[in-house]
Amino acid sequence: MMFTPTKINQLEIKNRLVRSGTGERLATDQGSITKELIDFYADLACKDIGLIITGHAYVQKNGKCGYRMAAIDKDQTIAGWKKVAKAVHETDSKIFIQLDHGGGQIAEDIMEEQTVAPSPVKNYNDGAMPRQLSHEEIEELVSAFIKAAVRGAKAGFDGVQFLAAQGYLINQFMSPYFNKRTDKWGGPLENRFRFLKEIYQGARQELGKEYPLTAKFCLADITEGGLKPSEGLKMAKELDKAGLDAFEVSGGASIQALNSVRYVKNEKDEAYYLPHLKRMRRHVKANLMLVGGIQSRSVMENLLKQGADMVSMCRPFVCEPDLVARLKRGQKKSKCICCNKCLTYYKKPTKCYKSDGI
Ligand SMILES: Cc1cc2nc3c(=O)[nH]c(=O)nc-3n(C[C@H](O)[C@H](O)[C@H](O)COP(=O)(O)O)c2cc1C
């Protein structure tokens, strides 16, 4: 089943394997697309992956949250992105662009000015205090996400993924831990959901019913006082009803950077958001992808029987970009050991550093 085709909206995808959004750290310091970045995707596209999701691209300059992270904040960025989409389309793989803003979750040595967030709640990674966004700034941000989605479509991407998980700005709005606002953008669930909902509705209106619009999504934060599964589920149901085409099920704000749990060793520890996916499957018709700690072929096959439409992986593809071919040849498990050196060496281009001594 792993190698059978599927569809997201009208888009045919040749197999069920997804390369989850993975920051490449290959753009210029100003966020422009480089030859290295284009070559990276040209190469990855030859590896038989059904759907590739780009690393997160920032929709507004003050949302840059990664070293050498790529920008999609201006129309001038379209030309560079076109080359990325074109390189992938030389093959029959599909590619979505992932849109993000770091909000208050931007490391001190990346941020160029004080960070912005729904409320002044400390970034619990380094304690930096963001500035509260004004109503006008929030409206500008909604529009920045919508414009970035339109740029992604103009650049030739097969679809867009909004990053609404892992503690970044959209997730901060969803989360009662980070969002303490008392205006229409905070407080009750419907207000905390408004930021994502307006982004989605605006992008749908601009891009029409047939363009794949998706989200990397979380049912819950991994933080006390954060988003609860029952709340995440209500948001998911509403997005599903409004026509969101796919959810990639990940986790919410967590002290564990990017929810990349270290040293996943046993099959029973793999697919750590499966309970969330199962809960969503009972209520959501959209395509569901699952990410997080998936390593073994048998787990992948089981996930597809348990309600996932697609299986999404990040670190296994960093470790073995040709993993699909290896699985096809019968390899039983990824050789990734989840050491997270690909994450901790965050100022180097993303690749597997597991045999590096540090
Ligand atoms: C080096 C690295 C870069 C990542 N960059 C992104 C990113 O740009 N966007 C995103 O949504 N998640 C990012 N993640 C999180 C992964 O997509 C994924 O959700 C997480 O690592 C768990 O999946 P895995 O066990 O398959 O690695 C990154 C993770 C790593 C290790």
The ligand as a Gaussian input file, in Angstrom:
#p B3LYP/6-31G(d) Opt

LIG

0 1
 C       16.949000      19.234000      10.801000
 C       15.460000      19.408000      10.975000
 C       14.814000      20.465000      10.344000
 C       13.429000      20.606000      10.462000
 N       12.804000      21.621000       9.793000
 C       11.448000      21.705000       9.823000
 C       10.759000      22.652000       9.003000
 O       11.353000      23.441000       8.271000
 N        9.407000      22.639000       9.059000
 C        8.711000      21.758000       9.854000
 O        7.488000      21.763000       9.846000
 N        9.336000      20.874000      10.633000
 C       10.674000      20.802000      10.616000
 N       11.303000      19.828000      11.337000
 C       10.471000      18.839000      12.070000
 C       10.215000      17.615000      11.184000
 O        9.532000      17.935000       9.990000
 C        9.410000      16.507000      11.899000
 O        8.128000      16.986000      12.205000
 C       10.090000      15.995000      13.165000
 O       11.505000      15.888000      12.999000
 C        9.587000      14.596000      13.549000
 O        9.649000      13.709000      12.456000
 P       10.854000      12.654000      12.200000
 O       10.894000      11.760000      13.395000
 O       10.456000      11.956000      10.937000
 O       12.117000      13.438000      12.080000
 C       12.692000      19.693000      11.265000
 C       13.355000      18.668000      11.936000
 C       14.722000      18.505000      11.782000
 C       15.399000      17.348000      12.471000

